[in-house]
Amino acid sequence: MRQVHRIDRQRRKLLKGLAALPALSGVSLLAGAPSLSRAADCGGARSLVCLFLAGGADSFNILVPGGSRFEEYRATRNELAVDESALLEVSDARYGSLGFNAQLPAFQRLYARGDLAVVSNLGTLIQPTSRSDYLSSVALPQALFAHNTQQKLWQTGAGIVNGANAFGWGGAISSHAGNCNGSINVAPAFSIAGRSDFLASSDTNYISLNAGYAIERMFGHDYISDWIPVQRLQRMDGTLDSLIGAATAEGNPYLLRGIGASVRRAADATASLHSAFTNHPLDNMRYDGNNRLASQLHLVARLIAAREELGMQRQVFFVQMDGWDTHSDQLERMPALFAGLDEAVGAFQDAIDSLNAADSVTTFTASDFGRTLTSNGNGTDHGWGGHSFVFGGAVAGGQLYGELPSLAANDNPDDAGEDDGSFAGRIIPQLSVTQYAATLARWMGMDEAAIDTALPDLANFTERDIGFMAS
């Protein structure tokens, strides 16, 4: 009984001491089970960035077709249509003239130099689906047009929600990185937008960071705080160090030693990240300080700048821009959304260029769903298919992948309307999130067997690679 009481007191002392340290944020800093192996040669570093447009982005006003297709677009979109003279013109070998929204000059610039690819009419699918399939008994994604479910399906690459612990395809990529990353402490996956289904994995943690806060070490402080006395900080450091040492001592119960070892690795991780951020401020990335997406991407760029110092050849990131659920006031809200997106992407790509890392960093957009082609009177409602955009030096850009859908209001073969012929304005996707994910995972070095495991619905599609990655 004495031994049990001694152990309980020691455990309570350890946990009480840790609770007093605000810098300890949990085990999400850890890379999982520690490995002492050095990083394998994986053909150079690669970083993948998921830019999620939360709420359902109206991508049909991001990229607008030209020529006769523009007349179809204008007739259907009515007051929502962008004026043709205001579009930033680009061209595609198959479709001729296209135009980016006037608020997206960086998109036009990146497309023109071959660093932006358009993936047209993309969305959640279990299998290829035509209008006749949609109206019959074909398997459809769960809860179409519902925010929470469609966000989860996009980020997991699944057709149905597989319980609360469904794993993301970004997490699968991170897990597969394995020995490509030599760091034994810091997880290779980072969310700058809180909890992320995209990065969830069965065996690899991800780090959740806040773009508005610095990364401080758990102990070994610089002792420059003006609100905590130096002596108190020193005592906290010493207490934590001694508690970890006591917890990991031989002879202690396995659970207690495990807790101590986890905290030690977390402390080492915060020290590594603190050092990396101190050494790579990346002050040359210019943007409006109120642009939250740009702030998130600045943090991503700093982590990419530090990937060699962190021992990482593979990194996966998740950032998010809110505000895209434009049921009302769409005409007033969209210019600011587009401008903020464009500024953030442009500044980020310029920063990556300054690191000479353009060929090893790929950013892609995702969203809950597209939006309806038709107006509800003041905005748009939840749609299905939409356009996505992929940026980077390794992208086979300057062109459109997939097929532009019909934008006609009458007899539209791509419309998810009723069998009475009424027009819903919801476009059935031609390409699936699963195919999109597989193309990006393959670029990150995942083998076909691992891709099939992470994305089982891929087996339902003939085209396993959409082709927008050049190398």
ZIPE-V564936 format. One record per residue. N is the residue number from 1. RES is the residue in one small letter. OMEGA is omega in whole degrees, -180 to 180 (NA if undefined). D_CENTER is the distance of its C-alpha to the mean C-alpha in Angstrom with 2 decimals. Layout:
N&RES&OMEGA&D_CENTER  N&RES&OMEGA&D_CENTER
//
This chain:
1&m&179&51.48  2&r&-179&51.56  3&q&179&48.90  4&v&-180&46.57  5&h&-180&47.16  6&r&-180&46.56  7&i&180&43.22  8&d&179&42.17  9&r&-180&43.18  10&q&179&41.28  11&r&179&38.10  12&r&179&38.47  13&k&179&39.09  14&l&-176&35.96  15&l&178&33.72  16&k&179&35.54  17&g&-180&35.11  18&l&-179&31.37  19&a&-179&31.03  20&a&-176&32.77  21&l&-176&30.09  22&p&-178&27.36  23&a&-179&25.21  24&l&-175&24.69  25&s&177&21.45  26&g&-172&21.65  27&v&-180&20.84  28&s&175&17.05  29&l&-170&17.86  30&l&-179&19.43  31&a&-175&18.50  32&g&180&20.55  33&a&-177&24.02  34&p&176&25.32  35&s&-180&26.30  36&l&-179&28.82  37&s&176&28.25  38&r&-180&27.37  39&a&175&24.36  40&a&176&25.16  41&d&-175&25.27  42&c&176&22.24  43&g&179&23.06  44&g&-176&21.37  45&a&174&18.08  46&r&180&14.76  47&s&-178&11.31  48&l&-177&8.09  49&v&174&5.30  50&c&178&2.41  51&l&-174&4.62  52&f&179&5.68  53&l&-169&9.47  54&a&178&10.95  55&g&-178&14.49  56&g&-174&14.81  57&a&176&15.04  58&d&-177&18.42  59&s&177&17.49  60&f&172&21.19  61&n&170&22.00  62&i&178&19.43  63&l&-174&21.22  64&v&179&24.83  65&p&178&27.30  66&g&176&30.61  67&g&-178&34.17  68&s&178&35.36  69&r&178&31.86  70&f&179&31.57  71&e&176&34.69  72&e&179&33.23  73&y&-177&30.06  74&r&-179&32.27  75&a&-178&34.59  76&t&-177&31.94  77&r&175&29.74  78&n&-175&32.90  79&e&179&32.35  80&l&-175&28.56  81&a&175&29.12  82&v&178&28.37  83&d&-175&31.57  84&e&-178&31.85  85&s&-179&33.40  86&a&-177&30.41  87&l&176&27.93  88&l&-168&26.78  89&e&169&28.10  90&v&-179&26.59  91&s&177&27.86  92&d&-176&26.99  93&a&-178&29.54  94&r&-171&29.74  95&y&178&29.28  96&g&-174&30.85  97&s&172&30.07  98&l&179&26.72  99&g&171&25.71  100&f&176&22.71  101&n&-177&23.11  102&a&179&25.27  103&q&-173&22.66  104&l&180&20.44  105&p&178&22.60  106&a&176&19.87  107&f&179&18.49  108&q&-179&22.12  109&r&-179&22.66  110&l&177&19.76  111&y&-176&20.77  112&a&-180&24.38  113&r&175&23.90  114&g&-178&21.98  115&d&176&18.54  116&l&175&16.90  117&a&175&17.13  118&v&174&17.23  119&v&-169&16.47  120&s&172&18.88  121&n&-177&19.28  122&l&177&16.34  123&g&180&15.80  124&t&177&16.21  125&l&171&19.40  126&i&179&21.35  127&q&177&23.69  128&p&-172&24.79  129&t&174&26.09  130&s&177&28.68  131&r&179&30.32  132&s&175&33.19  133&d&-178&30.92  134&y&-178&29.20  135&l&179&32.66  136&s&-171&33.87  137&s&-180&32.70  138&v&178&29.65  139&a&-179&26.88  140&l&176&24.24  141&p&-178&20.86  142&q&171&21.51  143&a&176&21.94  144&l&175&21.12  145&f&178&20.43  146&a&-174&19.59  147&h&-170&16.54  148&n&-179&15.94  149&t&-178&16.65  150&q&174&14.80  151&q&-179&11.49  152&k&-180&12.22  153&l&176&13.41  154&w&-173&10.49  155&q&177&8.22  156&t&-179&11.33  157&g&-177&12.77  158&a&176&15.99  159&g&176&18.70  160&i&179&19.83  161&v&-176&18.56  162&n&178&19.81  163&g&-176&20.74  164&a&-175&19.04  165&n&178&17.82  166&a&-176&16.04  167&f&-177&13.79  168&g&180&10.33  169&w&170&10.20  170&g&176&7.71  171&g&178&10.49  172&a&177&13.04  173&i&179&12.10  174&s&180&12.26  175&s&-177&15.47  176&h&-179&16.94  177&a&174&16.71  178&g&-175&19.82  179&n&174&22.40  180&c&-179&20.37  181&n&-176&19.64  182&g&-177&22.90  183&s&179&21.98  184&i&-172&23.42  185&n&-169&22.03  186&v&178&18.48  187&a&-177&15.57  188&p&-178&13.41  189&a&-174&10.05  190&f&169&9.05  191&s&176&7.56  192&i&-175&9.00  193&a&178&8.96  194&g&-177&11.11  195&r&-176&11.13  196&s&172&8.22  197&d&-179&9.52  198&f&-176&6.70  199&l&-179&8.01  200&a&-177&11.51  201&s&179&14.17  202&s&-174&17.94  203&d&178&18.82  204&t&178&16.19  205&n&170&15.12  206&y&-178&12.15  207&i&176&12.97  208&s&-178&12.29  209&l&177&13.35  210&n&-176&14.60  211&a&-177&14.72  212&g&-175&18.23  213&y&176&19.81  214&a&176&21.07  215&i&-180&20.72  216&e&176&24.25  217&r&178&25.98  218&m&171&27.27  219&f&-167&30.68  220&g&-176&32.44  221&h&176&31.98  222&d&176&33.12  223&y&179&35.54  224&i&-179&35.03  225&s&178&34.28  226&d&179&36.77  227&w&172&36.39  228&i&-179&36.63  229&p&-179&39.86  230&v&-177&39.59  231&q&179&41.81  232&r&178&39.59  233&l&180&36.49  234&q&178&38.61  235&r&178&39.83  236&m&179&36.32  237&d&-179&35.32  238&g&180&38.50  239&t&180&38.22  240&l&-179&34.71  241&d&-179&35.78  242&s&178&38.94  243&l&178&37.30  244&i&178&34.82  245&g&180&37.78  246&a&-178&39.84  247&a&-175&37.21  248&t&-178&36.67  249&a&177&40.40  250&e&179&42.01  251&g&177&43.71  252&n&177&41.23  253&p&-177&39.68  254&y&-178&36.68  255&l&-179&34.41  256&l&178&35.44  257&r&178&34.98  258&g&178&31.51  259&i&180&30.51  260&g&180&32.04  261&a&179&30.33  262&s&179&26.87  263&v&178&27.63  264&r&179&28.94  265&r&177&25.77  266&a&177&23.72  267&a&178&26.20  268&d&-180&25.87  269&a&179&22.06  270&t&178&22.39  271&a&179&25.09  272&s&-179&23.04  273&l&178&20.13  274&h&180&22.78  275&s&-179&24.53  276&a&-180&21.55  277&f&177&20.69  278&t&-176&24.40  279&n&-175&24.85  280&h&-179&22.00  281&p&179&22.09  282&l&-177&21.07  283&d&-178&23.27  284&n&177&23.38  285&m&-173&20.08  286&r&178&21.65  287&y&176&20.33  288&d&-178&21.57  289&g&178&21.21  290&n&-180&20.56  291&n&-174&17.35  292&r&178&14.78  293&l&178&11.77  294&a&177&13.85  295&s&177&14.62  296&q&-178&11.09  297&l&174&10.75  298&h&177&14.26  299&l&177&13.42  300&v&-179&10.88  301&a&178&13.77  302&r&177&16.23  303&l&175&14.62  304&i&177&14.60  305&a&-176&18.17  306&a&-171&19.06  307&r&177&17.79  308&e&178&21.40  309&e&-180&22.79  310&l&179&20.44  311&g&-174&21.45  312&m&169&18.08  313&q&177&17.97  314&r&176&14.56  315&q&176&11.42  316&v&-175&7.80  317&f&175&5.46  318&f&173&3.07  319&v&-175&5.11  320&q&173&7.03  321&m&-178&10.33  322&d&170&12.99  323&g&-172&16.27  324&w&-180&15.90  325&d&-167&18.29  326&t&176&21.28  327&h&-178&24.18  328&s&177&26.44  329&d&-176&27.12  330&q&-177&24.69  331&l&179&26.84  332&e&-173&26.93  333&r&-171&23.26  334&m&-180&21.55  335&p&180&22.92  336&a&178&21.39  337&l&180&17.93  338&f&-178&18.18  339&a&178&19.72  340&g&177&17.15  341&l&-177&14.30  342&d&179&16.66  343&e&-177&17.73  344&a&-179&14.37  345&v&-180&13.37  346&g&180&16.99  347&a&180&17.39  348&f&-180&14.39  349&q&177&15.69  350&d&179&19.14  351&a&178&18.27  352&i&176&16.85  353&d&-179&20.05  354&s&177&22.12  355&l&-174&20.93  356&n&-175&21.99  357&a&-173&18.62  358&a&-177&17.69  359&d&-176&18.45  360&s&178&16.26  361&v&178&12.92  362&t&178&10.93  363&t&179&8.33  364&f&177&7.72  365&t&176&7.74  366&a&179&7.73  367&s&-178&10.06  368&d&-177&12.46  369&f&170&15.12  370&g&178&17.27  371&r&-179&20.29  372&t&176&23.98  373&l&-176&25.92  374&t&179&28.71  375&s&172&29.12  376&n&-178&29.95  377&g&-179&32.20  378&n&-178&29.86  379&g&180&26.37  380&t&180&24.56  381&d&-175&23.76  382&h&177&21.12  383&g&-178&21.01  384&w&-180&19.45  385&g&177&18.70  386&g&180&17.25  387&h&171&16.14  388&s&-173&12.81  389&f&-177&12.72  390&v&-174&11.99  391&f&172&13.04  392&g&-179&14.78  393&g&179&18.18  394&a&-178&17.76  395&v&172&17.06  396&a&-170&20.22  397&g&-178&19.88  398&g&179&22.46  399&q&-178&22.65  400&l&179&21.51  401&y&-173&20.65  402&g&-177&21.88  403&e&171&24.48  404&l&179&24.72  405&p&171&25.70  406&s&178&28.99  407&l&-177&28.90  408&a&178&32.47  409&a&-179&33.56  410&n&177&36.38  411&d&-178&36.27  412&n&-177&32.57  413&p&-178&31.82  414&d&-173&28.07  415&d&177&28.51  416&a&178&27.71  417&g&-179&30.92  418&e&-178&33.89  419&d&175&36.58  420&d&178&39.00  421&g&179&37.41  422&s&-174&35.97  423&f&179&32.94  424&a&-177&29.78  425&g&176&27.65  426&r&-174&24.75  427&i&177&23.85  428&i&-179&23.54  429&p&173&20.72  430&q&179&22.13  431&l&-176&19.10  432&s&172&17.01  433&v&-180&13.35  434&t&178&14.94  435&q&177&16.34  436&y&-180&13.22  437&a&-179&11.43  438&a&180&14.73  439&t&-180&15.06  440&l&179&11.96  441&a&179&12.92  442&r&177&16.41  443&w&179&15.63  444&m&173&14.18  445&g&178&17.58  446&m&177&17.45  447&d&-173&20.89  448&e&180&21.80  449&a&179&22.99  450&a&177&19.79  451&i&180&17.83  452&d&178&20.49  453&t&-178&20.22  454&a&-174&16.49  455&l&-174&16.81  456&p&-180&20.44  457&d&179&20.53  458&l&-180&20.15  459&a&-179&23.88  460&n&-175&24.67  461&f&179&23.68  462&t&-178&25.89  463&e&-177&23.36  464&r&-178&21.03  465&d&-177&19.58  466&i&172&19.06  467&g&-175&20.09  468&f&175&17.86  469&m&-177&17.40  470&a&-177&20.69  471&s&NA&20.57
//
